Each structure stands twice: as structure tokens, then as C-alpha cells.
Amino acid sequence: MKKLALGLVALSLTITACQKGQTATQELPEEEINRGYQVYKTTCAKCHWETVTPEKMKQIREYRMKYGKPPFGGPPMSEISARVKK
């Protein structure tokens, strides 16, 4: 009985998460996108690079393994996006 209850809870959480994901992917107005980008440029870009190619990310990881500190203040925004999506 406990397994059935846990299974139903897991199923309902999965369905809820999928529904929330659908609303998050809806198109935003261009004005909001531009405002968000301006916030990034004035605040986040000081430490976080906007985009990094996979080859460059590999070089950064190797550099970090060697010297312990990345060549920037925070991870690139593409890496943050990938982490959030996971």
C-alpha cells in the first residue's frame, strides 16, 4: 500500500512539474526580454560571461583543474542555464 501511495505522489509531482515547465517556456514580450538583458549587462556581466563554446568550456575546466580558480568570477550564463534546466 505504501508503494502505491508513493507511486501516486511521484506521478502527481511529475505531472505538476511538466505543467509548470510548459508555462515557463511561453514567449515573453520583446520589451521584457530587453529589460532582462539590460539587467544582465549592468549587473551579471561583470562576473558571468554570456556564452562559451564547448571547446572553450573544456579549456576552462582544464585550467580550473590545474590552477584551482576559473578565469572569471562566476560560471558562464550558458552553464547556469544548463544547471537550471536540469
N, C-alpha and C positions, 0 to 999 in steps of 0.2 A: 504494500500500500504506500509506503514511504517513497519507493522508487517511482511509482505512478505520480504521486504528488510533486516530486522533484522534477520529473519529466514535464509535467504540465506547466510548472513555474518556468522552467528553462525555455519551453516553447513560447510562452507568453512574453517573456523578456526578449526573445529573438524577434518575434513579430513586432513588438513595440520599437525595438532598435531599428528595424528595417523601415518602419513608418517614419521615424524621426529622420533617418537618413534621406528619405525622399523629399522631405520638406527643406532640408538643408541644401539640396542641390538645385533648388529652383533659382531661376535667373534673378539677379539683383539689378535694380536700376543703375544705369551708367553713372549717375551722379554719386550714388553710394560707393561704387567701385572706385571712382576717382578720389573721393574723400578718404577712403581707406588707404589708398596708395599714397596719398599725401601724408597721412599719419605714419605710414611705414618709412617714407623718405625722410621725414623730420625726426623720427624717434628711433625706429628699429634699425635703419640702415647704418647707424653708427657702429653697430657690432655684428649685425647679420647681413651676409651677402644675399643678394636677391636670388640668383640662380647659380648653380655649379654643375658642370658637366660630370658625368660618371667618372671620366678619366681624372678630372681634377679632384673629385671626391676621394678617389683611390690614392692620389698623391698626398692629400691632406691626412688621410688615415695613416699612411706610411710615415709622414712627418711627425704625426702625433705619437706614434709608437716609438719613434726614435728620440724625440725631444720632450714628450710628455705634455706639450701645450700646443693647441692649434694656432695657426697664423691669423686668427681673428678672435673677437670677443665672444661670439656665440655661434651656434651651428647655422648653416645657410638656411634660408627660408624654405627651400625645396626639401631639405631634410626634416624641418619642423612639420611641414605639410604631410610628408610621408608618415611621420610618427603619429600625427593626429588622426590620419586615416586608418591606421592600424588600431 
